[in-house]
Amino acid sequence: MRVGIVGKRGGAFVSGLRSVPGVDIVAVCDLDLATRTAFAERHGIESQTDDFRRLLDADIDAIAVATPMQFHAEQSIAALEAGKHVVSEVTAAVSLDECQRVVAAARRSSATYMMAENYCFSRSNAIVGEMARRGVFGDLYYAEGAYIHDCHHVQYDAAGNPTWRTIWQVGSRGCTYGTHSLGPVLTWIDDRVASVTCHGSGVHSEQRHIQDDVTVMLCQLARGGLADIRLDMQSRRPHNMTHYALQGTRGAYLSGRHPGESGLVWIDGRSPSRETWEPLDAYRDEFTPLEWREYGAQAAATGHGGGDFFAARAFALSVTTGTTPPIGIDRAMDFTLPGVLSAQSIASGGVPVAVPDSREW
């Protein structure tokens, strides 16, 4: 499989893609000459261009879309229509119309589409996911996920001009960037969101921004469960990548709250007492997925707790083996649509807004 990468964020895909035999990264596309030249030299890629259309015309089988989020839908659609397999950075789209058009393009195409929600693949989230899959926590009915990341340093360039993140992530109200929080939660519970209710804290840290410092999106799940999703890209505090909770009928999980801190689990009938939490690491040997056992050392050298590596690897494996990707087009919509529809809820004072199921489109 010959892969072309568009966007400098694509460096996150390189190691995972190359871990699959028969995968070759043959081209890189970026508007900035210095950026794409450095990218190509760093990763040993021969061909480079500033014209995305050249990737579509070239002898390329798959395209990794790693541009700013407002371009993901259009570039994914163009690639699918050209018969190219697509792995897209998050989010899959930024509007309901774009979501519908990406789904339609994926339905028409014989090519594979996958959204690379890397947080689903980090070690701790993968371990919790395996525990959930095996029923360790019992029937799951509540979860929390939060993306708490002070992004002021990437919202403006050196000259003080707003970047795309200012416009598309904090330039409007609602849960504009919620897939890192929601993706793992929905993966654990194995459900989709039926409706959202969204509220905000108001603007406090940065008066130039429209988005609330803290946005909370309550998600009613299709089978009746509840997920509490928090988006916070402006509050002044250290970045916390793992901010999750999970509750089932036989156990619970609380993630660590700072880098290096182990998560906590309690399992009815297995933990020492009803009042004693155990470190997640105590369950690591039993519940670490096979992929993490085999490729964990290689993945750990990549970003987002190894999630970048395994997201890219999962895509490459799905294409080369002809299997369904773990985050295909409908799962990508399950992760993306709630945030898109949250804008309607928060604009209406927090009224519930139904989230469509793309499987019915």
Residue pairs with C-beta under 8 A, 6 or more apart in sequence:
1 20
1 22
1 23
1 24
1 61
1 62
1 85
1 316
1 319
1 320
2 24
2 26
2 59
2 60
2 61
2 62
3 17
3 23
3 24
3 25
3 26
3 60
3 61
3 62
3 63
3 64
3 316
4 25
4 26
4 27
4 28
4 29
4 55
4 58
4 60
4 62
4 63
4 64
5 13
5 14
5 25
5 27
5 28
5 29
5 39
5 45
5 63
5 64
5 66
6 28
6 29
6 30
6 52
6 55
6 63
6 64
6 65
6 66
6 67
6 75
7 29
7 30
7 65
7 66
7 67
7 68
7 71
7 89
8 30
8 32
8 35
8 36
8 39
8 66
9 66
9 67
9 89
10 28
10 39
10 64
10 66
11 39
11 42
11 43
11 66
12 66
12 118
12 302
12 303
12 304
12 308
12 312
13 64
13 66
13 87
13 116
13 308
13 311
13 312
14 25
14 43
14 312
15 298
15 299
15 301
15 302
15 308
15 309
15 312
16 299
16 302
16 308
16 309
16 310
16 311
16 312
16 313
16 314
16 315
16 316
17 23
17 25
17 64
17 312
17 313
17 315
17 316
18 25
19 295
19 298
19 309
19 313
19 316
20 313
20 316
20 317
20 320
21 320
22 320
23 316
23 320
25 43
25 45
26 45
26 46
26 47
26 58
26 60
27 45
27 46
27 47
27 48
27 49
27 54
27 55
27 58
27 60
28 36
28 39
28 40
28 43
28 45
28 47
28 48
28 49
29 36
29 48
29 49
29 50
29 51
29 52
29 54
29 55
30 36
30 39
30 48
30 50
31 50
32 50
33 50
36 48
36 49
36 50
37 48
39 45
39 48
40 46
40 47
40 48
47 58
49 55
52 75
52 78
53 78
55 63
55 79
55 84
56 63
56 78
56 79
56 82
56 84
57 82
60 84
61 84
61 85
61 319
62 84
62 85
62 86
62 87
62 111
62 112
62 315
62 319
63 75
63 79
63 84
63 85
63 86
63 87
64 87
64 312
65 71
65 72
65 75
65 76
65 79
65 86
65 87
65 88
65 89
66 89
67 75
67 89
68 164
68 165
68 168
69 89
69 90
69 91
69 94
69 164
69 168
69 169
69 177
70 94
70 164
70 167
70 168
72 88
72 89
72 90
72 91
72 92
72 93
72 94
73 92
73 93
73 94
73 98
73 99
73 101
73 102
74 98
75 88
76 86
76 88
76 92
76 102
76 105
76 113
77 101
77 102
77 105
79 85
79 86
79 111
80 86
80 105
80 106
80 108
80 109
80 111
80 113
81 105
81 108
81 109
83 109
83 110
83 111
84 111
85 111
85 112
85 113
85 315
85 319
86 111
86 112
86 113
86 114
87 114
87 115
87 116
87 311
87 312
87 315
88 113
88 114
88 115
88 116
88 332
89 115
89 116
90 115
90 116
90 117
90 177
90 179
90 180
90 183
90 335
90 336
91 115
91 177
91 179
91 335
91 336
91 339
92 99
92 102
92 115
92 332
92 333
92 335
92 336
93 99
93 101
93 102
93 336
93 340
94 168
94 176
94 340
95 340
96 337
96 340
96 341
99 333
99 336
99 337
99 340
99 358
100 361
102 113
102 329
102 332
103 329
103 330
103 333
103 358
103 361
104 361
106 113
106 329
107 329
112 315
112 318
112 319
112 325
112 328
113 325
113 328
113 329
113 332
114 314
114 315
114 318
114 325
114 326
114 327
114 328
114 332
115 179
115 327
115 331
115 332
115 335
115 336
116 308
116 311
116 312
116 315
116 327
117 179
117 180
117 183
117 311
117 327
117 332
117 335
118 180
118 303
118 304
118 307
118 308
118 310
118 311
119 125
119 179
119 180
119 181
119 183
119 184
119 241
119 304
119 307
120 126
120 129
120 183
120 184
120 187
120 307
120 311
120 326
120 327
121 306
121 307
121 309
121 310
121 311
121 314
122 241
122 242
122 304
122 305
122 306
122 307
123 288
123 292
123 296
123 305
123 306
124 242
124 255
124 256
124 263
124 280
124 305
125 184
125 187
125 242
125 244
125 305
125 307
126 288
126 289
126 291
126 292
126 310
127 280
127 283
127 284
127 287
127 288
127 289
127 292
128 184
128 188
128 244
128 246
128 253
128 263
128 280
129 184
129 187
129 188
129 289
130 287
130 288
130 289
131 137
131 253
131 265
131 283
131 287
132 140
132 188
132 189
132 190
132 246
132 248
134 287
135 250
136 250
136 251
136 267
136 287
137 246
137 247
137 248
137 249
137 250
137 251
137 252
137 253
137 267
138 248
138 249
138 250
138 251
138 268
139 248
139 249
139 250
140 188
140 189
140 225
140 246
140 247
140 248
141 189
141 224
141 225
141 226
141 247
141 248
141 249
142 225
142 226
142 227
142 228
142 245
142 246
142 247
143 185
143 188
143 189
143 225
143 226
143 227
143 228
143 244
143 245
143 246
143 247
144 185
144 227
144 228
144 229
144 230
144 243
144 244
144 245
144 246
145 180
145 181
145 182
145 184
145 185
145 227
145 228
145 229
145 230
145 243
145 244
146 181
146 229
146 230
146 231
146 232
146 240
146 243
146 244
147 177
147 178
147 180
147 181
147 230
147 231
147 232
147 233
147 243
148 230
148 232
148 235
148 237
148 239
148 240
148 243
149 232
149 233
149 239
149 240
149 241
150 233
150 234
150 235
150 236
150 237
150 238
150 239
151 165
151 169
151 170
151 233
151 234
152 206
152 234
154 163
154 165
155 162
155 163
155 165
155 166
155 169
155 170
155 209
156 162
156 163
156 166
157 163
166 209
168 176
169 176
169 177
169 211
169 233
170 176
170 206
170 209
170 210
170 211
170 233
170 234
171 209
171 210
171 211
172 210
172 211
172 343
173 200
173 210
173 211
173 212
173 215
173 343
173 346
173 347
174 198
174 211
174 215
174 217
174 339
174 342
174 343
174 344
174 345
174 346
174 347
175 196
175 198
175 215
175 217
175 229
175 231
175 338
175 339
175 342
176 211
176 231
176 339
176 343
177 231
177 233
177 339
178 217
178 229
178 231
178 338
178 339
178 342
179 335
179 336
179 339
181 229
181 230
181 231
181 243
181 244
182 193
182 219
182 227
182 229
182 335
182 338
182 339
183 327
183 335
184 244
185 227
185 229
185 244
185 246
186 192
186 193
186 227
186 334
186 335
188 246
189 221
189 225
189 227
189 246
191 221
191 222
191 223
191 225
192 221
192 222
192 334
192 355
192 357
193 219
193 220
193 221
193 222
193 227
193 334
193 337
193 338
193 355
194 220
194 221
194 222
194 354
194 355
195 219
195 220
195 352
195 353
195 354
195 355
196 217
196 218
196 219
196 220
196 338
196 341
196 342
196 345
196 352
196 353
196 355
197 217
197 218
197 220
197 345
197 350
197 351
197 352
197 353
198 215
198 216
198 217
198 218
198 342
198 343
198 345
198 346
198 350
198 353
199 215
199 216
199 346
199 350
200 211
200 212
200 213
200 214
200 215
200 216
200 346
201 212
201 213
201 214
201 215
202 212
202 213
203 209
203 210
203 211
203 212
203 213
204 213
205 213
205 234
205 235
205 236
206 213
206 234
209 234
211 233
211 234
213 232
213 234
213 235
214 230
214 231
214 232
214 235
215 230
215 231
215 232
215 342
215 346
216 228
216 229
216 230
216 231
217 228
217 229
217 230
217 231
217 338
217 339
217 342
217 345
218 226
218 227
218 228
218 229
219 226
219 227
219 228
219 229
219 338
220 226
220 352
221 227
222 357
229 338
230 243
238 258
240 257
240 258
241 259
241 304
241 305
242 255
242 256
242 257
242 263
242 305
243 255
243 257
244 253
244 254
244 255
244 263
245 252
245 253
245 254
245 255
246 252
246 253
250 267
250 268
250 269
251 265
251 266
251 267
251 268
251 270
251 271
252 265
252 266
253 263
253 264
253 265
253 280
254 263
254 264
254 265
254 277
255 263
256 262
256 263
262 279
262 280
262 281
263 279
263 280
264 277
264 278
264 279
264 280
265 271
265 277
265 278
265 279
265 280
265 282
265 283
266 276
266 277
266 278
267 278
268 274
271 277
271 278
272 278
288 296
291 310
291 313
292 299
292 306
292 310
295 309
295 310
295 313
296 306
298 309
299 306
299 309
299 310
300 306
301 309
302 308
302 309
311 327
314 325
314 326
314 327
315 325
317 323
318 324
318 325
318 326
327 335
329 358
330 357
330 358
330 359
333 358
334 358
337 355
337 356
337 358
338 355
341 353
341 354
341 355
342 353
344 353
345 351
345 352
345 353
